[in-house]
Amino acid sequence: MIIKIKWKSLLIIFAVIFALLAIYLFTNKTQFVSADEEKDFIKWVDFRVSYDAMDRALRADINSLDEEVKLDWIEILAYLGTRYGGDFFSRYKAKDMDNLINKLKSGETIENMTKDLKHYNYYHEAYKAVLEGFVGPFEIQVKDENTGEKVWVKKYGLKAFSPIGGGYHYGHYDDFGNSRSYGFRRVHLGNDLVGSIGTPVIAVESGRIEALGWNQYGGWRIGIRSLDNKRYYYYAHLRKDHPYVKTLKEGDVVLAGDVIGYLGMTGYSRKENVNNINTPHLHFGMQLVFDESQKEALAEIWIDVYRIVKLLNRNRSPVVYNKETKEFDRIYEIRFHNIEKMP
């Protein structure tokens, strides 16, 4: 009888402790949830905007520069993305964009047209994170047709460049999501641009170098963060022995169109400077960063850049070999407002 009473007492004590613990966890869980809600940011982006849609919106933006109504290609794409649920591949029609552009030119505003669209703000923020640094004013150095001298010309338009230097051939197809097995089974989170070893690799957008060196999966690679911190560009499998421009170091700022490295076939090895890739190519990827917790984590957002590469192909950076430095250099310099190279 005495033993039974002791067990009952113990059960009561455990029940009280459990109840107090449950109350404590519930209270703190509520606090944690509240903290997470305060730090609200986009967790995922499935960028399914077709090349034709980007091309048409881009041209509309550029052509409207001197018109009464200046169009914004990201707003155009975000509005249609909201209507299509992000699926341009099966739902996009050119007439939809034409109708939208006509409404905007006639005085309608995006703000008025989207006030009742529940998800417009999401698509606008997501597409802006992808495309924000691609279009705008800049100055480029070109050769004067009459004098042959280099002069500065103000322009507005596509200011991001193809990741492959001008004059060099490459091939690619939409391989985003394909399986990979080295190290562990995973999916391909970029676009492979197949070319010749030594082909100059170009900085797509101006940014700061965050990573420079060896990675067993990417071989010699360079990681560059856009100056607004939203995009992280990943260039991998660079050339053995001479993967990138030797003067580059982490922390440097490079400009869109600069030569940063050379196409190769390194990687798939724990040992540095090894060619274990079967076909020479540049792995080019873009990661979106809405919060720093998304970097170097399972929550990383990599998007399909195949159609972006196709769009950027119209803007190639011409290069020339420098015998003194044994590097390739861009031929024409470019200037952006408030952007300077680091010494």
GUTORNU-618306 format. One record per residue (C-alpha): residue in one letter; x, y, z. Coordinates in nm, 2 decimals, always signed. Layout:
BEGIN
pt r A, c1 X, c2 Y, c3 Z;
...
This chain:
BEGIN
pt r M, c1 +0.00, c2 +0.00, c3 +0.00;
pt r I, c1 +0.28, c2 +0.24, c3 +0.09;
pt r I, c1 +0.45, c2 +0.17, c3 -0.24;
pt r K, c1 +0.14, c2 +0.25, c3 -0.44;
pt r I, c1 +0.10, c2 +0.59, c3 -0.26;
pt r K, c1 +0.46, c2 +0.68, c3 -0.35;
pt r W, c1 +0.41, c2 +0.59, c3 -0.72;
pt r K, c1 +0.09, c2 +0.80, c3 -0.72;
pt r S, c1 +0.28, c2 +1.09, c3 -0.57;
pt r L, c1 +0.55, c2 +1.06, c3 -0.83;
pt r L, c1 +0.30, c2 +1.06, c3 -1.11;
pt r I, c1 +0.14, c2 +1.37, c3 -0.97;
pt r I, c1 +0.48, c2 +1.54, c3 -0.95;
pt r F, c1 +0.57, c2 +1.44, c3 -1.31;
pt r A, c1 +0.23, c2 +1.56, c3 -1.43;
pt r V, c1 +0.28, c2 +1.90, c3 -1.26;
pt r I, c1 +0.63, c2 +1.93, c3 -1.41;
pt r F, c1 +0.51, c2 +1.83, c3 -1.75;
pt r A, c1 +0.23, c2 +2.09, c3 -1.74;
pt r L, c1 +0.47, c2 +2.37, c3 -1.63;
pt r L, c1 +0.71, c2 +2.27, c3 -1.91;
pt r A, c1 +0.43, c2 +2.27, c3 -2.17;
pt r I, c1 +0.32, c2 +2.62, c3 -2.06;
pt r Y, c1 +0.68, c2 +2.74, c3 -2.08;
pt r L, c1 +0.74, c2 +2.60, c3 -2.42;
pt r F, c1 +0.41, c2 +2.73, c3 -2.55;
pt r T, c1 +0.48, c2 +3.07, c3 -2.42;
pt r N, c1 +0.83, c2 +3.08, c3 -2.57;
pt r K, c1 +0.71, c2 +2.93, c3 -2.90;
pt r T, c1 +0.46, c2 +3.21, c3 -2.93;
pt r Q, c1 +0.74, c2 +3.45, c3 -2.88;
pt r F, c1 +0.96, c2 +3.28, c3 -3.14;
pt r V, c1 +0.68, c2 +3.28, c3 -3.39;
pt r S, c1 +0.62, c2 +3.65, c3 -3.33;
pt r A, c1 +0.99, c2 +3.71, c3 -3.39;
pt r D, c1 +0.98, c2 +3.52, c3 -3.72;
pt r E, c1 +0.68, c2 +3.71, c3 -3.83;
pt r E, c1 +0.85, c2 +4.04, c3 -3.77;
pt r K, c1 +1.13, c2 +3.92, c3 -4.00;
pt r D, c1 +0.92, c2 +3.86, c3 -4.31;
pt r F, c1 +1.10, c2 +3.79, c3 -4.64;
pt r I, c1 +1.05, c2 +3.58, c3 -4.95;
pt r K, c1 +1.14, c2 +3.22, c3 -4.90;
pt r W, c1 +1.11, c2 +3.08, c3 -5.25;
pt r V, c1 +1.10, c2 +3.20, c3 -5.61;
pt r D, c1 +1.02, c2 +2.99, c3 -5.91;
pt r F, c1 +1.13, c2 +3.21, c3 -6.20;
pt r R, c1 +0.93, c2 +3.09, c3 -6.50;
pt r V, c1 +0.94, c2 +3.40, c3 -6.72;
pt r S, c1 +0.98, c2 +3.32, c3 -7.09;
pt r Y, c1 +1.25, c2 +3.47, c3 -7.31;
pt r D, c1 +0.99, c2 +3.63, c3 -7.54;
pt r A, c1 +0.82, c2 +3.80, c3 -7.25;
pt r M, c1 +1.14, c2 +3.94, c3 -7.11;
pt r D, c1 +1.25, c2 +4.05, c3 -7.46;
pt r R, c1 +0.92, c2 +4.23, c3 -7.53;
pt r A, c1 +0.91, c2 +4.40, c3 -7.19;
pt r L, c1 +1.27, c2 +4.51, c3 -7.22;
pt r R, c1 +1.22, c2 +4.67, c3 -7.56;
pt r A, c1 +0.91, c2 +4.85, c3 -7.43;
pt r D, c1 +1.10, c2 +4.99, c3 -7.14;
pt r I, c1 +1.40, c2 +5.11, c3 -7.35;
pt r N, c1 +1.18, c2 +5.25, c3 -7.63;
pt r S, c1 +0.97, c2 +5.45, c3 -7.39;
pt r L, c1 +1.27, c2 +5.64, c3 -7.25;
pt r D, c1 +1.17, c2 +5.97, c3 -7.43;
pt r E, c1 +0.80, c2 +5.92, c3 -7.44;
pt r E, c1 +0.54, c2 +6.08, c3 -7.21;
pt r V, c1 +0.49, c2 +5.76, c3 -7.01;
pt r K, c1 +0.81, c2 +5.58, c3 -6.91;
pt r L, c1 +0.75, c2 +5.21, c3 -6.88;
pt r D, c1 +0.92, c2 +4.97, c3 -6.64;
pt r W, c1 +0.98, c2 +4.62, c3 -6.77;
pt r I, c1 +0.98, c2 +4.47, c3 -6.42;
pt r E, c1 +0.64, c2 +4.62, c3 -6.34;
pt r I, c1 +0.51, c2 +4.48, c3 -6.67;
pt r L, c1 +0.64, c2 +4.13, c3 -6.60;
pt r A, c1 +0.52, c2 +4.14, c3 -6.24;
pt r Y, c1 +0.17, c2 +4.24, c3 -6.34;
pt r L, c1 +0.15, c2 +3.95, c3 -6.60;
pt r G, c1 +0.32, c2 +3.71, c3 -6.35;
pt r T, c1 +0.04, c2 +3.79, c3 -6.10;
pt r R, c1 -0.22, c2 +3.71, c3 -6.37;
pt r Y, c1 -0.04, c2 +3.39, c3 -6.48;
pt r G, c1 +0.05, c2 +3.26, c3 -6.14;
pt r G, c1 +0.41, c2 +3.29, c3 -6.25;
pt r D, c1 +0.37, c2 +3.05, c3 -6.54;
pt r F, c1 +0.47, c2 +3.24, c3 -6.85;
pt r F, c1 +0.57, c2 +2.91, c3 -7.03;
pt r S, c1 +0.21, c2 +2.80, c3 -7.09;
pt r R, c1 +0.00, c2 +3.11, c3 -7.03;
pt r Y, c1 +0.19, c2 +3.40, c3 -7.18;
pt r K, c1 +0.04, c2 +3.58, c3 -7.49;
pt r A, c1 +0.20, c2 +3.88, c3 -7.65;
pt r K, c1 -0.14, c2 +4.05, c3 -7.68;
pt r D, c1 -0.17, c2 +4.05, c3 -7.30;
pt r M, c1 +0.15, c2 +4.25, c3 -7.27;
pt r D, c1 +0.04, c2 +4.48, c3 -7.56;
pt r N, c1 -0.29, c2 +4.55, c3 -7.40;
pt r L, c1 -0.12, c2 +4.63, c3 -7.07;
pt r I, c1 +0.13, c2 +4.86, c3 -7.23;
pt r N, c1 -0.15, c2 +5.04, c3 -7.42;
pt r K, c1 -0.34, c2 +5.09, c3 -7.09;
pt r L, c1 -0.03, c2 +5.23, c3 -6.92;
pt r K, c1 +0.04, c2 +5.47, c3 -7.22;
pt r S, c1 -0.32, c2 +5.59, c3 -7.20;
pt r G, c1 -0.28, c2 +5.70, c3 -6.84;
pt r E, c1 -0.36, c2 +5.40, c3 -6.63;
pt r T, c1 -0.11, c2 +5.34, c3 -6.35;
pt r I, c1 +0.03, c2 +5.01, c3 -6.22;
pt r E, c1 -0.07, c2 +5.12, c3 -5.86;
pt r N, c1 -0.43, c2 +5.15, c3 -5.96;
pt r M, c1 -0.44, c2 +4.83, c3 -6.17;
pt r T, c1 -0.28, c2 +4.62, c3 -5.90;
pt r K, c1 -0.45, c2 +4.75, c3 -5.58;
pt r D, c1 -0.69, c2 +4.45, c3 -5.58;
pt r L, c1 -0.43, c2 +4.19, c3 -5.70;
pt r K, c1 -0.34, c2 +3.99, c3 -5.39;
pt r H, c1 +0.00, c2 +3.86, c3 -5.50;
pt r Y, c1 +0.13, c2 +4.15, c3 -5.71;
pt r N, c1 +0.37, c2 +4.28, c3 -5.44;
pt r Y, c1 +0.53, c2 +3.93, c3 -5.41;
pt r Y, c1 +0.59, c2 +3.90, c3 -5.79;
pt r H, c1 +0.72, c2 +4.25, c3 -5.81;
pt r E, c1 +0.97, c2 +4.20, c3 -5.53;
pt r A, c1 +1.07, c2 +3.86, c3 -5.66;
pt r Y, c1 +1.12, c2 +3.97, c3 -6.02;
pt r K, c1 +1.29, c2 +4.29, c3 -5.91;
pt r A, c1 +1.54, c2 +4.07, c3 -5.71;
pt r V, c1 +1.62, c2 +3.88, c3 -6.03;
pt r L, c1 +1.63, c2 +4.17, c3 -6.28;
pt r E, c1 +1.70, c2 +4.49, c3 -6.09;
pt r G, c1 +2.06, c2 +4.54, c3 -6.20;
pt r F, c1 +2.00, c2 +4.47, c3 -6.57;
pt r V, c1 +1.86, c2 +4.79, c3 -6.72;
pt r G, c1 +1.94, c2 +5.15, c3 -6.66;
pt r P, c1 +2.15, c2 +5.45, c3 -6.76;
pt r F, c1 +2.53, c2 +5.41, c3 -6.82;
pt r E, c1 +2.82, c2 +5.55, c3 -7.02;
pt r I, c1 +3.02, c2 +5.33, c3 -7.25;
pt r Q, c1 +3.35, c2 +5.40, c3 -7.43;
pt r V, c1 +3.32, c2 +5.34, c3 -7.80;
pt r K, c1 +3.53, c2 +5.41, c3 -8.11;
pt r D, c1 +3.44, c2 +5.73, c3 -8.30;
pt r E, c1 +3.37, c2 +5.63, c3 -8.66;
pt r N, c1 +3.54, c2 +5.94, c3 -8.80;
pt r T, c1 +3.85, c2 +5.99, c3 -8.58;
pt r G, c1 +3.89, c2 +5.63, c3 -8.46;
pt r E, c1 +3.94, c2 +5.76, c3 -8.10;
pt r K, c1 +3.75, c2 +5.63, c3 -7.80;
pt r V, c1 +3.48, c2 +5.85, c3 -7.67;
pt r W, c1 +3.22, c2 +5.83, c3 -7.39;
pt r V, c1 +2.86, c2 +5.79, c3 -7.50;
pt r K, c1 +2.56, c2 +5.81, c3 -7.26;
pt r K, c1 +2.31, c2 +5.52, c3 -7.31;
pt r Y, c1 +2.01, c2 +5.37, c3 -7.15;
pt r G, c1 +1.93, c2 +5.00, c3 -7.18;
pt r L, c1 +2.07, c2 +4.66, c3 -7.10;
pt r K, c1 +2.38, c2 +4.71, c3 -6.88;
pt r A, c1 +2.43, c2 +4.35, c3 -6.78;
pt r F, c1 +2.65, c2 +4.13, c3 -7.00;
pt r S, c1 +2.67, c2 +3.77, c3 -7.12;
pt r P, c1 +2.89, c2 +3.56, c3 -6.90;
pt r I, c1 +3.09, c2 +3.46, c3 -7.21;
pt r G, c1 +3.33, c2 +3.71, c3 -7.37;
pt r G, c1 +3.24, c2 +3.87, c3 -7.71;
pt r G, c1 +3.36, c2 +3.68, c3 -8.01;
pt r Y, c1 +3.37, c2 +3.34, c3 -7.84;
pt r H, c1 +3.13, c2 +3.07, c3 -7.92;
pt r Y, c1 +2.94, c2 +2.86, c3 -7.66;
pt r G, c1 +2.64, c2 +2.63, c3 -7.66;
pt r H, c1 +2.38, c2 +2.57, c3 -7.39;
pt r Y, c1 +2.04, c2 +2.43, c3 -7.32;
pt r D, c1 +1.80, c2 +2.44, c3 -7.03;
pt r D, c1 +1.96, c2 +2.19, c3 -6.79;
pt r F, c1 +1.84, c2 +2.34, c3 -6.46;
pt r G, c1 +1.71, c2 +2.07, c3 -6.23;
pt r N, c1 +1.90, c2 +1.79, c3 -6.40;
pt r S, c1 +2.04, c2 +1.52, c3 -6.17;
pt r R, c1 +2.40, c2 +1.52, c3 -6.04;
pt r S, c1 +2.56, c2 +1.24, c3 -5.85;
pt r Y, c1 +2.92, c2 +1.35, c3 -5.75;
pt r G, c1 +2.94, c2 +1.35, c3 -5.37;
pt r F, c1 +2.57, c2 +1.30, c3 -5.33;
pt r R, c1 +2.26, c2 +1.29, c3 -5.54;
pt r R, c1 +2.13, c2 +1.64, c3 -5.61;
pt r V, c1 +1.99, c2 +1.86, c3 -5.88;
pt r H, c1 +2.18, c2 +2.10, c3 -6.11;
pt r L, c1 +2.13, c2 +2.46, c3 -5.99;
pt r G, c1 +2.26, c2 +2.66, c3 -6.29;
pt r N, c1 +2.32, c2 +2.66, c3 -6.66;
pt r D, c1 +2.62, c2 +2.50, c3 -6.82;
pt r L, c1 +2.77, c2 +2.70, c3 -7.11;
pt r V, c1 +2.99, c2 +2.47, c3 -7.31;
pt r G, c1 +3.29, c2 +2.62, c3 -7.48;
pt r S, c1 +3.66, c2 +2.61, c3 -7.53;
pt r I, c1 +3.92, c2 +2.60, c3 -7.25;
pt r G, c1 +4.05, c2 +2.95, c3 -7.19;
pt r T, c1 +3.74, c2 +3.14, c3 -7.31;
pt r P, c1 +3.72, c2 +3.46, c3 -7.12;
pt r V, c1 +3.45, c2 +3.47, c3 -6.85;
pt r I, c1 +3.27, c2 +3.80, c3 -6.79;
pt r A, c1 +3.11, c2 +3.96, c3 -6.49;
pt r V, c1 +2.74, c2 +3.98, c3 -6.57;
pt r E, c1 +2.68, c2 +4.26, c3 -6.33;
pt r S, c1 +2.88, c2 +4.49, c3 -6.12;
pt r G, c1 +2.94, c2 +4.35, c3 -5.77;
pt r R, c1 +3.18, c2 +4.25, c3 -5.50;
pt r I, c1 +3.38, c2 +3.93, c3 -5.50;
pt r E, c1 +3.26, c2 +3.71, c3 -5.20;
pt r A, c1 +3.43, c2 +3.38, c3 -5.29;
pt r L, c1 +3.75, c2 +3.31, c3 -5.48;
pt r G, c1 +3.92, c2 +2.97, c3 -5.48;
pt r W, c1 +3.87, c2 +2.60, c3 -5.48;
pt r N, c1 +3.55, c2 +2.41, c3 -5.42;
pt r Q, c1 +3.54, c2 +2.03, c3 -5.47;
pt r Y, c1 +3.21, c2 +2.05, c3 -5.66;
pt r G, c1 +3.27, c2 +2.37, c3 -5.86;
pt r G, c1 +3.65, c2 +2.34, c3 -5.89;
pt r W, c1 +3.81, c2 +2.69, c3 -5.93;
pt r R, c1 +3.52, c2 +2.93, c3 -5.88;
pt r I, c1 +3.42, c2 +3.29, c3 -5.83;
pt r G, c1 +3.12, c2 +3.42, c3 -5.64;
pt r I, c1 +3.01, c2 +3.78, c3 -5.69;
pt r R, c1 +2.74, c2 +3.96, c3 -5.50;
pt r S, c1 +2.55, c2 +4.24, c3 -5.67;
pt r L, c1 +2.59, c2 +4.58, c3 -5.51;
pt r D, c1 +2.23, c2 +4.58, c3 -5.39;
pt r N, c1 +2.31, c2 +4.24, c3 -5.22;
pt r K, c1 +2.01, c2 +4.07, c3 -5.39;
pt r R, c1 +2.19, c2 +3.85, c3 -5.64;
pt r Y, c1 +2.48, c2 +3.61, c3 -5.59;
pt r Y, c1 +2.65, c2 +3.50, c3 -5.92;
pt r Y, c1 +2.84, c2 +3.17, c3 -5.92;
pt r Y, c1 +3.10, c2 +3.10, c3 -6.19;
pt r A, c1 +3.25, c2 +2.75, c3 -6.17;
pt r H, c1 +3.48, c2 +2.49, c3 -6.33;
pt r L, c1 +3.73, c2 +2.76, c3 -6.43;
pt r R, c1 +4.05, c2 +2.68, c3 -6.61;
pt r K, c1 +4.33, c2 +2.47, c3 -6.45;
pt r D, c1 +4.65, c2 +2.66, c3 -6.35;
pt r H, c1 +4.51, c2 +3.00, c3 -6.45;
pt r P, c1 +4.14, c2 +3.01, c3 -6.35;
pt r Y, c1 +4.08, c2 +3.38, c3 -6.29;
pt r V, c1 +4.25, c2 +3.72, c3 -6.34;
pt r K, c1 +4.54, c2 +3.70, c3 -6.10;
pt r T, c1 +4.50, c2 +4.04, c3 -5.96;
pt r L, c1 +4.15, c2 +3.96, c3 -5.83;
pt r K, c1 +4.09, c2 +3.90, c3 -5.46;
pt r E, c1 +3.80, c2 +3.87, c3 -5.22;
pt r G, c1 +3.64, c2 +4.21, c3 -5.15;
pt r D, c1 +3.73, c2 +4.36, c3 -5.48;
pt r V, c1 +3.45, c2 +4.53, c3 -5.68;
pt r V, c1 +3.43, c2 +4.44, c3 -6.05;
pt r L, c1 +3.22, c2 +4.61, c3 -6.31;
pt r A, c1 +2.97, c2 +4.45, c3 -6.55;
pt r G, c1 +3.16, c2 +4.35, c3 -6.86;
pt r D, c1 +3.50, c2 +4.29, c3 -6.69;
pt r V, c1 +3.70, c2 +3.98, c3 -6.76;
pt r I, c1 +3.71, c2 +3.78, c3 -6.43;
pt r G, c1 +3.83, c2 +3.43, c3 -6.53;
pt r Y, c1 +3.86, c2 +3.16, c3 -6.79;
pt r L, c1 +3.64, c2 +2.87, c3 -6.89;
pt r G, c1 +3.78, c2 +2.53, c3 -6.79;
pt r M, c1 +3.69, c2 +2.18, c3 -6.66;
pt r T, c1 +3.81, c2 +2.17, c3 -6.30;
pt r G, c1 +3.62, c2 +2.02, c3 -6.01;
pt r Y, c1 +3.47, c2 +1.70, c3 -5.87;
pt r S, c1 +3.78, c2 +1.65, c3 -5.66;
pt r R, c1 +3.89, c2 +1.72, c3 -5.31;
pt r K, c1 +4.24, c2 +1.79, c3 -5.45;
pt r E, c1 +4.29, c2 +2.14, c3 -5.59;
pt r N, c1 +4.36, c2 +2.22, c3 -5.95;
pt r V, c1 +4.23, c2 +1.89, c3 -6.09;
pt r N, c1 +4.03, c2 +1.84, c3 -6.42;
pt r N, c1 +3.76, c2 +1.59, c3 -6.33;
pt r I, c1 +3.49, c2 +1.74, c3 -6.55;
pt r N, c1 +3.44, c2 +1.56, c3 -6.88;
pt r T, c1 +3.34, c2 +1.86, c3 -7.10;
pt r P, c1 +3.49, c2 +2.21, c3 -7.08;
pt r H, c1 +3.21, c2 +2.45, c3 -6.97;
pt r L, c1 +3.12, c2 +2.74, c3 -6.74;
pt r H, c1 +2.87, c2 +2.66, c3 -6.48;
pt r F, c1 +2.68, c2 +2.98, c3 -6.43;
pt r G, c1 +2.43, c2 +3.02, c3 -6.15;
pt r M, c1 +2.23, c2 +3.30, c3 -5.98;
pt r Q, c1 +2.11, c2 +3.28, c3 -5.62;
pt r L, c1 +1.86, c2 +3.53, c3 -5.47;
pt r V, c1 +1.92, c2 +3.66, c3 -5.13;
pt r F, c1 +1.63, c2 +3.83, c3 -4.95;
pt r D, c1 +1.78, c2 +3.77, c3 -4.60;
pt r E, c1 +2.14, c2 +3.67, c3 -4.51;
pt r S, c1 +2.01, c2 +3.36, c3 -4.34;
pt r Q, c1 +1.95, c2 +3.22, c3 -4.69;
pt r K, c1 +2.33, c2 +3.22, c3 -4.77;
pt r E, c1 +2.52, c2 +2.90, c3 -4.72;
pt r A, c1 +2.20, c2 +2.72, c3 -4.60;
pt r L, c1 +1.94, c2 +2.47, c3 -4.70;
pt r A, c1 +1.71, c2 +2.77, c3 -4.77;
pt r E, c1 +1.91, c2 +2.89, c3 -5.07;
pt r I, c1 +1.71, c2 +3.02, c3 -5.37;
pt r W, c1 +1.87, c2 +2.93, c3 -5.70;
pt r I, c1 +1.68, c2 +3.02, c3 -6.02;
pt r D, c1 +1.67, c2 +2.89, c3 -6.37;
pt r V, c1 +1.90, c2 +3.13, c3 -6.56;
pt r Y, c1 +1.88, c2 +2.96, c3 -6.91;
pt r R, c1 +1.65, c2 +3.23, c3 -7.06;
pt r I, c1 +1.84, c2 +3.51, c3 -6.88;
pt r V, c1 +2.16, c2 +3.39, c3 -7.04;
pt r K, c1 +1.98, c2 +3.39, c3 -7.37;
pt r L, c1 +1.87, c2 +3.75, c3 -7.32;
pt r L, c1 +2.21, c2 +3.86, c3 -7.21;
pt r N, c1 +2.37, c2 +3.71, c3 -7.53;
pt r R, c1 +2.27, c2 +4.03, c3 -7.71;
pt r N, c1 +2.52, c2 +4.22, c3 -7.49;
pt r R, c1 +2.86, c2 +4.07, c3 -7.52;
pt r S, c1 +3.18, c2 +4.24, c3 -7.39;
pt r P, c1 +3.45, c2 +4.25, c3 -7.65;
pt r V, c1 +3.79, c2 +4.14, c3 -7.51;
pt r V, c1 +4.16, c2 +4.16, c3 -7.62;
pt r Y, c1 +4.46, c2 +3.97, c3 -7.50;
pt r N, c1 +4.72, c2 +4.17, c3 -7.31;
pt r K, c1 +5.07, c2 +4.03, c3 -7.37;
pt r E, c1 +5.22, c2 +4.20, c3 -7.07;
pt r T, c1 +4.98, c2 +4.08, c3 -6.81;
pt r K, c1 +4.90, c2 +3.76, c3 -7.00;
pt r E, c1 +4.53, c2 +3.83, c3 -6.93;
pt r F, c1 +4.23, c2 +3.92, c3 -7.14;
pt r D, c1 +4.09, c2 +4.27, c3 -7.09;
pt r R, c1 +3.77, c2 +4.43, c3 -7.19;
pt r I, c1 +3.81, c2 +4.66, c3 -7.50;
pt r Y, c1 +3.55, c2 +4.93, c3 -7.40;
pt r E, c1 +3.53, c2 +5.07, c3 -7.05;
pt r I, c1 +3.19, c2 +5.14, c3 -6.89;
pt r R, c1 +3.09, c2 +5.39, c3 -6.63;
pt r F, c1 +2.80, c2 +5.37, c3 -6.38;
pt r H, c1 +2.69, c2 +5.63, c3 -6.13;
pt r N, c1 +2.84, c2 +5.59, c3 -5.78;
pt r I, c1 +3.03, c2 +5.27, c3 -5.88;
pt r E, c1 +3.41, c2 +5.27, c3 -5.88;
pt r K, c1 +3.66, c2 +4.98, c3 -5.88;
pt r M, c1 +3.85, c2 +4.91, c3 -5.56;
pt r P, c1 +4.22, c2 +4.99, c3 -5.58;
